[in-house]
Amino acid sequence: MEFITPYQGLVLIFGIIGLMSFMQLVIADLCAIKTKHTPGYPIDADHTSFLFRAVRAHANTNETIAIFILFSLFGIFSAANAEWLTNFAIAYLVGRVLHMFFYYANIQLARSAAFVLVLIGLLGMFIVGLNAL
């Protein structure tokens, strides 16, 4: 698997994002247990509820993770510049982490700004892959 060697930084980011997603799941589940939320029932859409914000933070990560994986594979298989691809993946990761913390803290404007960083990271990954073709 020598073709993946230049992308070791990107592979590490995959692991970190997996860990972050796992942590979001655990936080949301522990919060649901603490608040005695009945499993399988909808959570009220209420930004004053930490349970709602924790579940939405995890859902928001899930909404972009497939795009991240696809753009990563696109970049790898098109032999894109590994440094640029990894740098945009780092932007995605930083944006996701900031988005999570701002969602937990209910800081809406900062959360939106973090999401813009996520979008920049994703778009940059696509452009880097496209540029390699």
N, CA, C and O atoms as a GROMACS GRO file, in nm:
protein
  532
    1MET      N    1   0.082  -0.119   0.000
    1MET     CA    2   0.000   0.000   0.000
    1MET      C    3   0.087   0.125   0.000
    1MET      O    4   0.064   0.219   0.077
    2GLU      N    5   0.184   0.125  -0.087
    2GLU     CA    6   0.275   0.239  -0.096
    2GLU      C    7   0.205   0.366  -0.141
    2GLU      O    8   0.250   0.476  -0.109
    3PHE      N    9   0.096   0.352  -0.215
    3PHE     CA   10   0.026   0.472  -0.265
    3PHE      C   11  -0.031   0.555  -0.150
    3PHE      O   12  -0.056   0.675  -0.167
    4ILE      N   13  -0.051   0.494  -0.035
    4ILE     CA   14  -0.111   0.567   0.078
    4ILE      C   15  -0.004   0.637   0.163
    4ILE      O   16  -0.037   0.725   0.243
    5THR      N   17   0.123   0.600   0.145
    5THR     CA   18   0.230   0.656   0.227
    5THR      C   19   0.232   0.808   0.230
    5THR      O   20   0.248   0.865   0.338
    6PRO      N   21   0.217   0.878   0.118
    6PRO     CA   22   0.219   1.025   0.125
    6PRO      C   23   0.100   1.083   0.202
    6PRO      O   24   0.101   1.200   0.240
    7TYR      N   25  -0.001   1.001   0.223
    7TYR     CA   26  -0.125   1.049   0.286
    7TYR      C   27  -0.138   1.005   0.432
    7TYR      O   28  -0.249   0.999   0.485
    8GLN      N   29  -0.027   0.974   0.497
    8GLN     CA   30  -0.031   0.928   0.636
    8GLN      C   31  -0.096   1.031   0.729
    8GLN      O   32  -0.165   0.994   0.823
    9GLY      N   33  -0.073   1.158   0.703
    9GLY     CA   34  -0.137   1.263   0.785
    9GLY      C   35  -0.288   1.258   0.770
    9GLY      O   36  -0.361   1.274   0.868
   10LEU      N   37  -0.334   1.235   0.649
   10LEU     CA   38  -0.478   1.223   0.624
   10LEU      C   39  -0.535   1.100   0.694
   10LEU      O   40  -0.646   1.105   0.747
   11VAL      N   41  -0.460   0.991   0.693
   11VAL     CA   42  -0.504   0.869   0.762
   11VAL      C   43  -0.518   0.896   0.911
   11VAL      O   44  -0.614   0.851   0.973
   12LEU      N   45  -0.424   0.969   0.968
   12LEU     CA   46  -0.432   1.006   1.110
   12LEU      C   47  -0.558   1.089   1.137
   12LEU      O   48  -0.625   1.069   1.238
   13ILE      N   49  -0.588   1.181   1.048
   13ILE     CA   50  -0.708   1.265   1.064
   13ILE      C   51  -0.833   1.178   1.061
   13ILE      O   52  -0.928   1.205   1.134
   14PHE      N   53  -0.835   1.075   0.976
   14PHE     CA   54  -0.948   0.981   0.976
   14PHE      C   55  -0.968   0.924   1.116
   14PHE      O   56  -1.081   0.919   1.166
   15GLY      N   57  -0.860   0.881   1.179
   15GLY     CA   58  -0.869   0.824   1.314
   15GLY      C   59  -0.917   0.926   1.417
   15GLY      O   60  -1.000   0.893   1.502
   16ILE      N   61  -0.867   1.047   1.408
   16ILE     CA   62  -0.907   1.151   1.503
   16ILE      C   63  -1.055   1.184   1.486
   16ILE      O   64  -1.127   1.202   1.585
   17ILE      N   65  -1.101   1.194   1.361
   17ILE     CA   66  -1.242   1.222   1.337
   17ILE      C   67  -1.329   1.107   1.388
   17ILE      O   68  -1.436   1.129   1.444
   18GLY      N   69  -1.282   0.984   1.369
   18GLY     CA   70  -1.354   0.870   1.425
   18GLY      C   71  -1.365   0.878   1.576
   18GLY      O   72  -1.471   0.852   1.632
   19LEU      N   73  -1.255   0.914   1.642
   19LEU     CA   74  -1.257   0.929   1.787
   19LEU      C   75  -1.351   1.041   1.830
   19LEU      O   76  -1.426   1.025   1.926
   20MET      N   77  -1.347   1.152   1.758
   20MET     CA   78  -1.436   1.264   1.791
   20MET      C   79  -1.582   1.223   1.778
   20MET      O   80  -1.664   1.255   1.864
   21SER      N   81  -1.615   1.152   1.671
   21SER     CA   82  -1.752   1.108   1.650
   21SER      C   83  -1.795   1.010   1.760
   21SER      O   84  -1.908   1.016   1.808
   22PHE      N   85  -1.704   0.922   1.799
   22PHE     CA   86  -1.731   0.829   1.908
   22PHE      C   87  -1.758   0.905   2.038
   22PHE      O   88  -1.851   0.873   2.112
   23MET      N   89  -1.675   1.006   2.066
   23MET     CA   90  -1.693   1.085   2.188
   23MET      C   91  -1.827   1.158   2.185
   23MET      O   92  -1.895   1.166   2.288
   24GLN      N   93  -1.865   1.212   2.069
   24GLN     CA   94  -1.995   1.280   2.058
   24GLN      C   95  -2.108   1.183   2.088
   24GLN      O   96  -2.204   1.218   2.157
   25LEU      N   97  -2.098   1.062   2.037
   25LEU     CA   98  -2.200   0.960   2.062
   25LEU      C   99  -2.210   0.928   2.211
   25LEU      O  100  -2.320   0.920   2.266
   26VAL      N  101  -2.096   0.909   2.275
   26VAL     CA  102  -2.095   0.878   2.418
   26VAL      C  103  -2.152   0.994   2.500
   26VAL      O  104  -2.231   0.972   2.591
   27ILE      N  105  -2.113   1.116   2.467
   27ILE     CA  106  -2.164   1.233   2.539
   27ILE      C  107  -2.316   1.243   2.525
   27ILE      O  108  -2.386   1.265   2.624
   28ALA      N  109  -2.366   1.227   2.403
   28ALA     CA  110  -2.511   1.233   2.381
   28ALA      C  111  -2.582   1.121   2.457
   28ALA      O  112  -2.687   1.144   2.517
   29ASP      N  113  -2.526   1.001   2.453
   29ASP     CA  114  -2.590   0.888   2.523
   29ASP      C  115  -2.588   0.906   2.675
   29ASP      O  116  -2.687   0.879   2.742
   30LEU      N  117  -2.475   0.951   2.728
   30LEU     CA  118  -2.468   0.973   2.873
   30LEU      C  119  -2.564   1.084   2.916
   30LEU      O  120  -2.626   1.076   3.022
   31CYS      N  121  -2.574   1.188   2.834
   31CYS     CA  122  -2.667   1.296   2.865
   31CYS      C  123  -2.811   1.245   2.862
   31CYS      O  124  -2.892   1.282   2.947
   32ALA      N  125  -2.842   1.160   2.766
   32ALA     CA  126  -2.978   1.103   2.758
   32ALA      C  127  -3.007   1.018   2.881
   32ALA      O  128  -3.118   1.022   2.934
   33ILE      N  129  -2.909   0.941   2.924
   33ILE     CA  130  -2.927   0.859   3.045
   33ILE      C  131  -2.946   0.948   3.166
   33ILE      O  132  -3.035   0.924   3.248
   34LYS      N  133  -2.863   1.052   3.178
   34LYS     CA  134  -2.871   1.143   3.293
   34LYS      C  135  -3.007   1.213   3.300
   34LYS      O  136  -3.062   1.232   3.408
   35THR      N  137  -3.060   1.252   3.184
   35THR     CA  138  -3.189   1.323   3.181
   35THR      C  139  -3.308   1.227   3.177
   35THR      O  140  -3.423   1.269   3.169
   36LYS      N  141  -3.277   1.094   3.182
   36LYS     CA  142  -3.381   0.991   3.180
   36LYS      C  143  -3.468   0.997   3.054
   36LYS      O  144  -3.589   0.974   3.058
   37HIS      N  145  -3.403   1.029   2.942
   37HIS     CA  146  -3.474   1.031   2.814
   37HIS      C  147  -3.506   0.888   2.773
   37HIS      O  148  -3.419   0.801   2.777
   38THR      N  149  -3.629   0.864   2.733
   38THR     CA  150  -3.670   0.730   2.691
   38THR      C  151  -3.612   0.701   2.554
   38THR      O  152  -3.640   0.773   2.458
   39PRO      N  153  -3.531   0.595   2.543
   39PRO     CA  154  -3.471   0.562   2.413
   39PRO      C  155  -3.578   0.537   2.307
   39PRO      O  156  -3.683   0.479   2.334
   40GLY      N  157  -3.549   0.583   2.186
   40GLY     CA  158  -3.641   0.562   2.075
   40GLY      C  159  -3.743   0.672   2.056
   40GLY      O  160  -3.812   0.676   1.954
   41TYR      N  161  -3.754   0.761   2.153
   41TYR     CA  162  -3.848   0.872   2.143
   41TYR      C  163  -3.775   0.997   2.096
   41TYR      O  164  -3.658   1.016   2.128
   42PRO      N  165  -3.844   1.081   2.018
   42PRO     CA  166  -3.778   1.203   1.969
   42PRO      C  167  -3.735   1.295   2.082
   42PRO      O  168  -3.794   1.296   2.191
   43ILE      N  169  -3.632   1.371   2.054
   43ILE     CA  170  -3.583   1.471   2.149
   43ILE      C  171  -3.644   1.605   2.108
   43ILE      O  172  -3.641   1.642   1.990
   44ASP      N  173  -3.698   1.676   2.204
   44ASP     CA  174  -3.759   1.806   2.174
   44ASP      C  175  -3.655   1.902   2.116
   44ASP      O  176  -3.543   1.912   2.166
   45ALA      N  177  -3.696   1.971   2.010
   45ALA     CA  178  -3.608   2.071   1.947
   45ALA      C  179  -3.603   2.195   2.035
   45ALA      O  180  -3.686   2.285   2.022
   46ASP      N  181  -3.505   2.198   2.124
   46ASP     CA  182  -3.494   2.306   2.221
   46ASP      C  183  -3.347   2.336   2.245
   46ASP      O  184  -3.276   2.258   2.310
   47HIS      N  185  -3.301   2.448   2.192
   47HIS     CA  186  -3.159   2.482   2.205
   47HIS      C  187  -3.117   2.510   2.349
   47HIS      O  188  -2.998   2.520   2.376
   48THR      N  189  -3.211   2.524   2.440
   48THR     CA  190  -3.173   2.540   2.581
   48THR      C  191  -3.140   2.406   2.645
   48THR      O  192  -3.087   2.401   2.756
   49SER      N  193  -3.172   2.296   2.577
   49SER     CA  194  -3.146   2.161   2.627
   49SER      C  195  -3.011   2.112   2.579
   49SER      O  196  -2.985   2.106   2.458
   50PHE      N  197  -2.923   2.076   2.674
   50PHE     CA  198  -2.793   2.024   2.635
   50PHE      C  199  -2.808   1.892   2.560
   50PHE      O  200  -2.731   1.865   2.468
   51LEU      N  201  -2.905   1.811   2.596
   51LEU     CA  202  -2.928   1.685   2.525
   51LEU      C  203  -2.955   1.711   2.378
   51LEU      O  204  -2.897   1.645   2.291
   52PHE      N  205  -3.042   1.807   2.349
   52PHE     CA  206  -3.071   1.841   2.209
   52PHE      C  207  -2.944   1.886   2.138
   52PHE      O  208  -2.917   1.841   2.026
   53ARG      N  209  -2.866   1.973   2.201
   53ARG     CA  210  -2.745   2.025   2.138
   53ARG      C  211  -2.641   1.914   2.117
   53ARG      O  212  -2.573   1.912   2.014
   54ALA      N  213  -2.629   1.823   2.212
   54ALA     CA  214  -2.534   1.712   2.199
   54ALA      C  215  -2.574   1.619   2.085
   54ALA      O  216  -2.489   1.575   2.007
   55VAL      N  217  -2.702   1.589   2.074
   55VAL     CA  218  -2.750   1.503   1.966
   55VAL      C  219  -2.733   1.571   1.832
   55VAL      O  220  -2.693   1.507   1.734
   56ARG      N  221  -2.762   1.700   1.824
   56ARG     CA  222  -2.747   1.775   1.699
   56ARG      C  223  -2.600   1.788   1.659
   56ARG      O  224  -2.567   1.780   1.540
   57ALA      N  225  -2.510   1.807   1.756
   57ALA     CA  226  -2.368   1.817   1.724
   57ALA      C  227  -2.321   1.687   1.657
   57ALA      O  228  -2.249   1.690   1.558
   58HIS      N  229  -2.363   1.574   1.714
   58HIS     CA  230  -2.327   1.445   1.655
   58HIS      C  231  -2.391   1.427   1.518
   58HIS      O  232  -2.326   1.380   1.425
   59ALA      N  233  -2.517   1.466   1.505
   59ALA     CA  234  -2.586   1.454   1.376
   59ALA      C  235  -2.520   1.542   1.271
   59ALA      O  236  -2.507   1.502   1.155
   60ASN      N  237  -2.476   1.662   1.311
   60ASN     CA  238  -2.410   1.751   1.215
   60ASN      C  239  -2.278   1.691   1.166
   60ASN      O  240  -2.244   1.704   1.048
   61THR      N  241  -2.205   1.625   1.254
   61THR     CA  242  -2.083   1.557   1.212
   61THR      C  243  -2.117   1.448   1.111
   61THR      O  244  -2.050   1.434   1.008
   62ASN      N  245  -2.221   1.370   1.141
   62ASN     CA  246  -2.262   1.262   1.050
   62ASN      C  247  -2.304   1.316   0.914
   62ASN      O  248  -2.288   1.248   0.813
   63GLU      N  249  -2.358   1.437   0.911
   63GLU     CA  250  -2.406   1.495   0.786
   63GLU      C  251  -2.292   1.530   0.690
   63GLU      O  252  -2.314   1.538   0.569
   64THR      N  253  -2.172   1.550   0.741
   64THR     CA  254  -2.060   1.587   0.653
   64THR      C  255  -1.954   1.479   0.642
   64THR      O  256  -1.865   1.489   0.557
   65ILE      N  257  -1.960   1.378   0.725
   65ILE     CA  258  -1.851   1.280   0.728
   65ILE      C  259  -1.841   1.200   0.598
   65ILE      O  260  -1.731   1.166   0.555
   66ALA      N  261  -1.954   1.168   0.536
   66ALA     CA  262  -1.949   1.094   0.410
   66ALA      C  263  -1.883   1.178   0.301
   66ALA      O  264  -1.806   1.125   0.220
   67ILE      N  265  -1.912   1.307   0.298
   67ILE     CA  266  -1.850   1.395   0.200
   67ILE      C  267  -1.699   1.400   0.224
   67ILE      O  268  -1.620   1.396   0.130
   68PHE      N  269  -1.660   1.409   0.351
   68PHE     CA  270  -1.518   1.410   0.385
   68PHE      C  271  -1.449   1.283   0.335
   68PHE      O  272  -1.342   1.290   0.275
   69ILE      N  273  -1.510   1.169   0.359
   69ILE     CA  274  -1.452   1.041   0.316
   69ILE      C  275  -1.443   1.036   0.163
   69ILE      O  276  -1.340   0.998   0.108
   70LEU      N  277  -1.550   1.075   0.095
   70LEU     CA  278  -1.550   1.073  -0.052
   70LEU      C  279  -1.444   1.166  -0.110
   70LEU      O  280  -1.372   1.128  -0.202
   71PHE      N  281  -1.434   1.287  -0.057
   71PHE     CA  282  -1.334   1.381  -0.108
   71PHE      C  283  -1.192   1.334  -0.075
   71PHE      O  284  -1.100   1.357  -0.153
   72SER      N  285  -1.175   1.268   0.039
   72SER     CA  286  -1.043   1.212   0.073
   72SER      C  287  -1.004   1.104  -0.026
   72SER      O  288  -0.893   1.104  -0.078
   73LEU      N  289  -1.097   1.013  -0.052
   73LEU     CA  290  -1.070   0.905  -0.148
   73LEU      C  291  -1.047   0.961  -0.288
   73LEU      O  292  -0.958   0.916  -0.360
   74PHE      N  293  -1.127   1.060  -0.325
   74PHE     CA  294  -1.110   1.126  -0.454
   74PHE      C  295  -0.969   1.184  -0.465
   74PHE      O  296  -0.903   1.167  -0.568
   75GLY      N  297  -0.924   1.251  -0.361
   75GLY     CA  298  -0.790   1.310  -0.361
   75GLY      C  299  -0.681   1.205  -0.366
   75GLY      O  300  -0.583   1.220  -0.439
   76ILE      N  301  -0.696   1.099  -0.287
   76ILE     CA  302  -0.596   0.992  -0.285
   76ILE      C  303  -0.588   0.924  -0.421
   76ILE      O  304  -0.479   0.906  -0.476
   77PHE      N  305  -0.703   0.885  -0.476
   77PHE     CA  306  -0.704   0.810  -0.601
   77PHE      C  307  -0.669   0.896  -0.723
   77PHE      O  308  -0.633   0.844  -0.828
   78SER      N  309  -0.681   1.027  -0.709
   78SER     CA  310  -0.637   1.114  -0.819
   78SER      C  311  -0.493   1.159  -0.798
   78SER      O  312  -0.442   1.242  -0.873
   79ALA      N  313  -0.428   1.104  -0.694
   79ALA     CA  314  -0.288   1.136  -0.661
   79ALA      C  315  -0.270   1.286  -0.639
   79ALA      O  316  -0.174   1.346  -0.687
   80ALA      N  317  -0.364   1.345  -0.566
   80ALA     CA  318  -0.357   1.488  -0.534
   80ALA      C  319  -0.238   1.517  -0.444
   80ALA      O  320  -0.185   1.428  -0.378
   81ASN      N  321  -0.199   1.641  -0.442
   81ASN     CA  322  -0.090   1.686  -0.356
   81ASN      C  323  -0.127   1.652  -0.211
   81ASN      O  324  -0.224   1.705  -0.157
   82ALA      N  325  -0.049   1.563  -0.150
   82ALA     CA  326  -0.081   1.512  -0.017
   82ALA      C  327  -0.079   1.622   0.090
   82ALA      O  328  -0.162   1.622   0.181
   83GLU      N  329   0.014   1.715   0.076
   83GLU     CA  330   0.023   1.823   0.175
   83GLU      C  331  -0.101   1.912   0.172
   83GLU      O  332  -0.158   1.943   0.276
   84TRP      N  333  -0.143   1.951   0.052
   84TRP     CA  334  -0.262   2.036   0.040
   84TRP      C  335  -0.387   1.961   0.085
   84TRP      O  336  -0.472   2.016   0.155
   85LEU      N  337  -0.399   1.836   0.044
   85LEU     CA  338  -0.515   1.756   0.082
   85LEU      C  339  -0.523   1.743   0.233
   85LEU      O  340  -0.630   1.757   0.292
   86THR      N  341  -0.410   1.716   0.296
   86THR     CA  342  -0.404   1.702   0.441
   86THR      C  343  -0.434   1.836   0.510
   86THR      O  344  -0.504   1.839   0.611
   87ASN      N  345  -0.383   1.945   0.456
   87ASN     CA  346  -0.409   2.075   0.517
   87ASN      C  347  -0.559   2.110   0.514
   87ASN      O  348  -0.613   2.162   0.612
   88PHE      N  349  -0.624   2.080   0.403
   88PHE     CA  350  -0.768   2.106   0.397
   88PHE      C  351  -0.844   2.008   0.488
   88PHE      O  352  -0.948   2.044   0.544
   89ALA      N  353  -0.794   1.887   0.502
   89ALA     CA  354  -0.855   1.792   0.596
   89ALA      C  355  -0.839   1.842   0.740
   89ALA      O  356  -0.929   1.824   0.822
   90ILE      N  357  -0.726   1.904   0.770
   90ILE     CA  358  -0.706   1.963   0.903
   90ILE      C  359  -0.806   2.076   0.924
   90ILE      O  360  -0.862   2.089   1.033
   91ALA      N  361  -0.828   2.158   0.821
   91ALA     CA  362  -0.928   2.265   0.833
   91ALA      C  363  -1.065   2.205   0.863
   91ALA      O  364  -1.138   2.256   0.948
   92TYR      N  365  -1.100   2.096   0.795
   92TYR     CA  366  -1.227   2.027   0.821
   92TYR      C  367  -1.231   1.980   0.967
   92TYR      O  368  -1.329   2.004   1.037
   93LEU      N  369  -1.125   1.914   1.012
   93LEU     CA  370  -1.120   1.862   1.148
   93LEU      C  371  -1.132   1.974   1.251
   93LEU      O  372  -1.211   1.964   1.346
   94VAL      N  373  -1.055   2.080   1.234
   94VAL     CA  374  -1.061   2.193   1.328
   94VAL      C  375  -1.202   2.253   1.329
   94VAL      O  376  -1.256   2.283   1.436
   95GLY      N  377  -1.260   2.270   1.211
   95GLY     CA  378  -1.396   2.322   1.204
   95GLY      C  379  -1.495   2.233   1.274
   95GLY      O  380  -1.585   2.282   1.343
   96ARG      N  381  -1.482   2.101   1.258
   96ARG     CA  382  -1.573   2.006   1.323
   96ARG      C  383  -1.559   2.013   1.475
   96ARG      O  384  -1.659   2.015   1.547
   97VAL      N  385  -1.436   2.017   1.524
   97VAL     CA  386  -1.412   2.023   1.669
   97VAL      C  387  -1.467   2.153   1.726
   97VAL      O  388  -1.535   2.152   1.829
   98LEU      N  389  -1.438   2.264   1.660
   98LEU     CA  390  -1.491   2.393   1.707
   98LEU      C  391  -1.643   2.394   1.702
   98LEU      O  392  -1.709   2.441   1.795
   99HIS      N  393  -1.700   2.343   1.594
   99HIS     CA  394  -1.845   2.337   1.581
   99HIS      C  395  -1.906   2.258   1.697
   99HIS      O  396  -2.007   2.299   1.755
  100MET      N  397  -1.844   2.146   1.730
  100MET     CA  398  -1.892   2.063   1.841
  100MET      C  399  -1.891   2.142   1.973
  100MET      O  400  -1.991   2.145   2.044
  101PHE      N  401  -1.779   2.204   2.003
  101PHE     CA  402  -1.769   2.278   2.129
  101PHE      C  403  -1.865   2.396   2.132
  101PHE      O  404  -1.928   2.423   2.235
  102PHE      N  405  -1.876   2.468   2.022
  102PHE     CA  406  -1.968   2.581   2.018
  102PHE      C  407  -2.113   2.536   2.025
  102PHE      O  408  -2.197   2.607   2.081
  103TYR      N  409  -2.142   2.422   1.969
  103TYR     CA  410  -2.280   2.368   1.980
  103TYR      C  411  -2.309   2.332   2.125
  103TYR      O  412  -2.415   2.365   2.178
  104TYR      N  413  -2.213   2.263   2.189
  104TYR     CA  414  -2.230   2.228   2.330
  104TYR      C  415  -2.251   2.352   2.416
  104TYR      O  416  -2.334   2.351   2.507
  105ALA      N  417  -2.176   2.459   2.387
  105ALA     CA  418  -2.183   2.582   2.465
  105ALA      C  419  -2.297   2.673   2.421
  105ALA      O  420  -2.321   2.776   2.484
  106ASN      N  421  -2.366   2.637   2.315
  106ASN     CA  422  -2.479   2.714   2.261
  106ASN      C  423  -2.436   2.855   2.218
  106ASN      O  424  -2.505   2.954   2.246
  107ILE      N  425  -2.322   2.863   2.151
  107ILE     CA  426  -2.273   2.989   2.097
  107ILE      C  427  -2.299   2.984   1.947
  107ILE      O  428  -2.217   2.934   1.870
  108GLN      N  429  -2.413   3.035   1.906
  108GLN     CA  430  -2.463   3.012   1.771
  108GLN      C  431  -2.381   3.076   1.661
  108GLN      O  432  -2.354   3.010   1.560
  109LEU      N  433  -2.340   3.199   1.676
  109LEU     CA  434  -2.263   3.266   1.571
  109LEU      C  435  -2.128   3.197   1.551
  109LEU      O  436  -2.086   3.175   1.438
  110ALA      N  437  -2.062   3.164   1.660
  110ALA     CA  438  -1.933   3.095   1.650
  110ALA      C  439  -1.950   2.957   1.588
  110ALA      O  440  -1.866   2.911   1.511
  111ARG      N  441  -2.060   2.891   1.622
  111ARG     CA  442  -2.090   2.760   1.563
  111ARG      C  443  -2.104   2.772   1.411
  111ARG      O  444  -2.052   2.688   1.337
  112SER      N  445  -2.172   2.875   1.366
  112SER     CA  446  -2.189   2.896   1.222
  112SER      C  447  -2.055   2.927   1.155
  112SER      O  448  -2.028   2.879   1.045
  113ALA      N  449  -1.971   3.006   1.221
  113ALA     CA  450  -1.839   3.037   1.167
  113ALA      C  451  -1.755   2.910   1.157
  113ALA      O  452  -1.681   2.891   1.060
  114ALA      N  453  -1.765   2.823   1.256
  114ALA     CA  454  -1.691   2.697   1.253
  114ALA      C  455  -1.740   2.610   1.137
  114ALA      O  456  -1.660   2.540   1.074
  115PHE      N  457  -1.870   2.614   1.110
  115PHE     CA  458  -1.923   2.536   1.000
  115PHE      C  459  -1.871   2.588   0.866
  115PHE      O  460  -1.851   2.510   0.773
  116VAL      N  461  -1.850   2.718   0.855
  116VAL     CA  462  -1.792   2.775   0.733
  116VAL      C  463  -1.651   2.717   0.713
  116VAL      O  464  -1.612   2.687   0.600
  117LEU      N  465  -1.575   2.701   0.821
  117LEU     CA  466  -1.442   2.640   0.812
  117LEU      C  467  -1.453   2.495   0.764
  117LEU      O  468  -1.370   2.450   0.685
  118VAL      N  469  -1.554   2.423   0.811
  118VAL     CA  470  -1.579   2.287   0.764
  118VAL      C  471  -1.601   2.288   0.613
  118VAL      O  472  -1.543   2.207   0.540
  119LEU      N  473  -1.686   2.380   0.566
  119LEU     CA  474  -1.716   2.388   0.423
  119LEU      C  475  -1.592   2.424   0.341
  119LEU      O  476  -1.573   2.371   0.232
  120ILE      N  477  -1.510   2.514   0.393
  120ILE     CA  478  -1.386   2.551   0.324
  120ILE      C  479  -1.294   2.429   0.313
  120ILE      O  480  -1.236   2.405   0.207
  121GLY      N  481  -1.283   2.355   0.421
  121GLY     CA  482  -1.201   2.234   0.419
  121GLY      C  483  -1.248   2.135   0.315
  121GLY      O  484  -1.168   2.081   0.238
  122LEU      N  485  -1.379   2.110   0.312
  122LEU     CA  486  -1.435   2.016   0.215
  122LEU      C  487  -1.416   2.064   0.072
  122LEU      O  488  -1.371   1.988  -0.014
  123LEU      N  489  -1.448   2.189   0.046
  123LEU     CA  490  -1.434   2.243  -0.089
  123LEU      C  491  -1.288   2.241  -0.133
  123LEU      O  492  -1.257   2.209  -0.247
  124GLY      N  493  -1.199   2.275  -0.042
  124GLY     CA  494  -1.056   2.272  -0.073
  124GLY      C  495  -1.009   2.132  -0.107
  124GLY      O  496  -0.929   2.114  -0.199
  125MET      N  497  -1.058   2.031  -0.034
  125MET     CA  498  -1.021   1.893  -0.064
  125MET      C  499  -1.067   1.854  -0.205
  125MET      O  500  -0.994   1.788  -0.279
  126PHE      N  501  -1.188   1.896  -0.241
  126PHE     CA  502  -1.240   1.865  -0.374
  126PHE      C  503  -1.155   1.932  -0.482
  126PHE      O  504  -1.119   1.869  -0.582
  127ILE      N  505  -1.124   2.058  -0.462
  127ILE     CA  506  -1.046   2.133  -0.562
  127ILE      C  507  -0.906   2.074  -0.577
  127ILE      O  508  -0.856   2.063  -0.689
  128VAL      N  509  -0.843   2.035  -0.467
  128VAL     CA  510  -0.711   1.975  -0.474
  128VAL      C  511  -0.716   1.843  -0.553
  128VAL      O  512  -0.628   1.815  -0.634
  129GLY      N  513  -0.820   1.764  -0.528
  129GLY     CA  514  -0.836   1.641  -0.604
  129GLY      C  515  -0.861   1.665  -0.750
  129GLY      O  516  -0.804   1.598  -0.837
  130LEU      N  517  -0.946   1.762  -0.778
  130LEU     CA  518  -0.979   1.796  -0.917
  130LEU      C  519  -0.856   1.851  -0.991
  130LEU      O  520  -0.836   1.822  -1.108
  131ASN      N  521  -0.778   1.927  -0.922
  131ASN     CA  522  -0.656   1.986  -0.980
  131ASN      C  523  -0.554   1.878  -1.021
  131ASN      O  524  -0.472   1.901  -1.110
  132ALA      N  525  -0.560   1.763  -0.956
  132ALA     CA  526  -0.464   1.657  -0.985
  132ALA      C  527  -0.501   1.576  -1.109
  132ALA      O  528  -0.419   1.500  -1.162
  133LEU      N  529  -0.623   1.592  -1.156
  133LEU     CA  530  -0.665   1.512  -1.273
  133LEU      C  531  -0.613   1.570  -1.402
  133LEU      O  532  -0.639   1.515  -1.509
   0.00000   0.00000   0.00000
